[in-house]
Amino acid sequence: MTRPVPCHRRDFTYCRPIATRWSDNDVYGHVNNVTYLSYFDSIVNRYLIDAGVLNIESGEVIGLVVETGCHYFSPIAFPDNIDAAFKVAHLGNSSVRYEVGIFKEGEPLSAAHGHFVHVYVDRKSRRPVPLPPALRKALEILTRPQNA
């Protein structure tokens, strides 16, 4: 098995700052591993809300996380400024694989990166549904390389 290596910022299509919080640090003086998954969720859902394709209160279709993973390379800690970046690695009929990188402000290589998979389901039945056209369109944009 090959050892994962940090990703470069240019590997991602969408990037925004995220503020670290005092409560993100653990007793070892750095951001706790589970907090990175919260950053993953935050950057993706922020994009979807800003794109107008996710209504968290009453949308008929919601994304459920069915898989996640993360590799860690260098520590970050409050009050570091960080950037979260992501791209769509796979766009299926009812599922999406997002790849996410977490970067210290100004750093070209990821402090951590990983993925998660959303399966989009009907809010009431919780059964998978095809991606709505507007959601698919907003996600297709993120499958293209940043420099394309």
Contacts in CASP RR format, 6 or more apart in sequence:
PFRMAT RR
TARGET T0000
AUTHOR 0000-0000-0000
METHOD contacts of the structure
MODEL  1
MTRPVPCHRRDFTYCRPIATRWSDNDVYGHVNNVTYLSYFDSIVNRYLID
AGVLNIESGEVIGLVVETGCHYFSPIAFPDNIDAAFKVAHLGNSSVRYEV
GIFKEGEPLSAAHGHFVHVYVDRKSRRPVPLPPALRKALEILTRPQNA
4 71 0 8 1.000
4 113 0 8 1.000
5 73 0 8 1.000
6 73 0 8 1.000
6 74 0 8 1.000
6 109 0 8 1.000
6 110 0 8 1.000
6 111 0 8 1.000
6 113 0 8 1.000
7 99 0 8 1.000
7 101 0 8 1.000
7 109 0 8 1.000
7 110 0 8 1.000
7 113 0 8 1.000
8 108 0 8 1.000
8 109 0 8 1.000
8 110 0 8 1.000
9 15 0 8 1.000
9 83 0 8 1.000
9 85 0 8 1.000
9 103 0 8 1.000
9 108 0 8 1.000
9 109 0 8 1.000
9 110 0 8 1.000
10 146 0 8 1.000
10 147 0 8 1.000
11 87 0 8 1.000
11 99 0 8 1.000
11 146 0 8 1.000
12 85 0 8 1.000
12 86 0 8 1.000
12 87 0 8 1.000
12 99 0 8 1.000
12 100 0 8 1.000
12 101 0 8 1.000
12 146 0 8 1.000
13 85 0 8 1.000
13 86 0 8 1.000
13 87 0 8 1.000
13 88 0 8 1.000
13 141 0 8 1.000
13 142 0 8 1.000
13 143 0 8 1.000
13 144 0 8 1.000
13 145 0 8 1.000
13 146 0 8 1.000
14 43 0 8 1.000
14 47 0 8 1.000
14 85 0 8 1.000
14 86 0 8 1.000
14 87 0 8 1.000
14 142 0 8 1.000
15 83 0 8 1.000
15 84 0 8 1.000
15 85 0 8 1.000
15 103 0 8 1.000
16 43 0 8 1.000
16 46 0 8 1.000
16 47 0 8 1.000
16 83 0 8 1.000
16 84 0 8 1.000
16 85 0 8 1.000
17 81 0 8 1.000
17 82 0 8 1.000
17 83 0 8 1.000
17 84 0 8 1.000
17 105 0 8 1.000
18 39 0 8 1.000
18 42 0 8 1.000
18 43 0 8 1.000
18 82 0 8 1.000
18 83 0 8 1.000
18 84 0 8 1.000
19 81 0 8 1.000
19 82 0 8 1.000
20 31 0 8 1.000
20 76 0 8 1.000
20 77 0 8 1.000
20 78 0 8 1.000
20 79 0 8 1.000
20 80 0 8 1.000
20 81 0 8 1.000
20 82 0 8 1.000
21 78 0 8 1.000
22 78 0 8 1.000
24 31 0 8 1.000
24 32 0 8 1.000
24 35 0 8 1.000
24 77 0 8 1.000
24 78 0 8 1.000
25 31 0 8 1.000
25 32 0 8 1.000
25 77 0 8 1.000
25 78 0 8 1.000
26 32 0 8 1.000
29 75 0 8 1.000
29 77 0 8 1.000
30 75 0 8 1.000
30 76 0 8 1.000
30 77 0 8 1.000
31 75 0 8 1.000
31 76 0 8 1.000
31 77 0 8 1.000
31 78 0 8 1.000
31 80 0 8 1.000
33 70 0 8 1.000
33 72 0 8 1.000
36 70 0 8 1.000
36 72 0 8 1.000
36 102 0 8 1.000
36 112 0 8 1.000
37 68 0 8 1.000
37 69 0 8 1.000
37 70 0 8 1.000
37 116 0 8 1.000
39 82 0 8 1.000
39 84 0 8 1.000
39 100 0 8 1.000
39 102 0 8 1.000
40 68 0 8 1.000
40 70 0 8 1.000
40 84 0 8 1.000
40 86 0 8 1.000
40 98 0 8 1.000
40 100 0 8 1.000
40 114 0 8 1.000
40 116 0 8 1.000
41 65 0 8 1.000
41 116 0 8 1.000
42 84 0 8 1.000
43 84 0 8 1.000
43 85 0 8 1.000
43 86 0 8 1.000
43 100 0 8 1.000
44 86 0 8 1.000
44 98 0 8 1.000
44 100 0 8 1.000
44 116 0 8 1.000
44 118 0 8 1.000
45 54 0 8 1.000
45 56 0 8 1.000
47 86 0 8 1.000
47 138 0 8 1.000
47 142 0 8 1.000
48 54 0 8 1.000
48 135 0 8 1.000
48 138 0 8 1.000
49 56 0 8 1.000
51 138 0 8 1.000
52 134 0 8 1.000
52 138 0 8 1.000
53 132 0 8 1.000
53 134 0 8 1.000
53 135 0 8 1.000
53 138 0 8 1.000
54 135 0 8 1.000
56 62 0 8 1.000
59 123 0 8 1.000
60 122 0 8 1.000
60 123 0 8 1.000
61 120 0 8 1.000
61 121 0 8 1.000
61 122 0 8 1.000
61 123 0 8 1.000
61 129 0 8 1.000
61 131 0 8 1.000
61 132 0 8 1.000
61 135 0 8 1.000
62 120 0 8 1.000
62 121 0 8 1.000
62 123 0 8 1.000
63 118 0 8 1.000
63 119 0 8 1.000
63 120 0 8 1.000
63 121 0 8 1.000
64 118 0 8 1.000
64 119 0 8 1.000
64 120 0 8 1.000
64 121 0 8 1.000
64 126 0 8 1.000
65 116 0 8 1.000
65 117 0 8 1.000
65 118 0 8 1.000
66 95 0 8 1.000
66 117 0 8 1.000
66 118 0 8 1.000
66 119 0 8 1.000
67 115 0 8 1.000
67 116 0 8 1.000
67 117 0 8 1.000
68 114 0 8 1.000
68 115 0 8 1.000
68 116 0 8 1.000
68 117 0 8 1.000
69 114 0 8 1.000
69 115 0 8 1.000
69 116 0 8 1.000
70 112 0 8 1.000
70 113 0 8 1.000
70 114 0 8 1.000
71 112 0 8 1.000
71 113 0 8 1.000
71 114 0 8 1.000
72 111 0 8 1.000
72 112 0 8 1.000
73 109 0 8 1.000
73 110 0 8 1.000
73 111 0 8 1.000
73 112 0 8 1.000
73 113 0 8 1.000
74 104 0 8 1.000
74 111 0 8 1.000
75 111 0 8 1.000
76 82 0 8 1.000
76 102 0 8 1.000
76 104 0 8 1.000
76 111 0 8 1.000
76 112 0 8 1.000
80 104 0 8 1.000
80 105 0 8 1.000
81 104 0 8 1.000
81 105 0 8 1.000
82 102 0 8 1.000
82 103 0 8 1.000
82 104 0 8 1.000
82 105 0 8 1.000
82 111 0 8 1.000
83 102 0 8 1.000
83 103 0 8 1.000
83 105 0 8 1.000
83 106 0 8 1.000
84 100 0 8 1.000
84 101 0 8 1.000
84 102 0 8 1.000
84 103 0 8 1.000
85 100 0 8 1.000
85 101 0 8 1.000
85 103 0 8 1.000
86 98 0 8 1.000
86 99 0 8 1.000
86 100 0 8 1.000
86 101 0 8 1.000
86 142 0 8 1.000
87 98 0 8 1.000
87 99 0 8 1.000
87 142 0 8 1.000
87 143 0 8 1.000
88 96 0 8 1.000
88 97 0 8 1.000
88 98 0 8 1.000
88 139 0 8 1.000
88 140 0 8 1.000
88 142 0 8 1.000
88 143 0 8 1.000
89 97 0 8 1.000
89 98 0 8 1.000
89 99 0 8 1.000
89 115 0 8 1.000
89 143 0 8 1.000
90 96 0 8 1.000
90 97 0 8 1.000
91 131 0 8 1.000
91 136 0 8 1.000
91 139 0 8 1.000
91 140 0 8 1.000
91 143 0 8 1.000
92 131 0 8 1.000
93 130 0 8 1.000
93 131 0 8 1.000
94 119 0 8 1.000
94 120 0 8 1.000
94 121 0 8 1.000
94 128 0 8 1.000
94 129 0 8 1.000
94 130 0 8 1.000
94 131 0 8 1.000
95 117 0 8 1.000
95 118 0 8 1.000
95 119 0 8 1.000
95 120 0 8 1.000
95 128 0 8 1.000
96 117 0 8 1.000
96 118 0 8 1.000
96 120 0 8 1.000
96 131 0 8 1.000
96 139 0 8 1.000
97 115 0 8 1.000
97 116 0 8 1.000
97 117 0 8 1.000
98 115 0 8 1.000
98 116 0 8 1.000
98 117 0 8 1.000
98 118 0 8 1.000
99 113 0 8 1.000
99 114 0 8 1.000
99 115 0 8 1.000
100 113 0 8 1.000
100 114 0 8 1.000
100 115 0 8 1.000
100 116 0 8 1.000
101 110 0 8 1.000
101 112 0 8 1.000
101 113 0 8 1.000
101 114 0 8 1.000
102 110 0 8 1.000
102 111 0 8 1.000
102 112 0 8 1.000
102 113 0 8 1.000
103 109 0 8 1.000
103 110 0 8 1.000
103 111 0 8 1.000
104 111 0 8 1.000
119 128 0 8 1.000
120 128 0 8 1.000
120 129 0 8 1.000
120 130 0 8 1.000
120 131 0 8 1.000
120 132 0 8 1.000
120 135 0 8 1.000
121 127 0 8 1.000
121 128 0 8 1.000
121 129 0 8 1.000
122 129 0 8 1.000
131 139 0 8 1.000
END
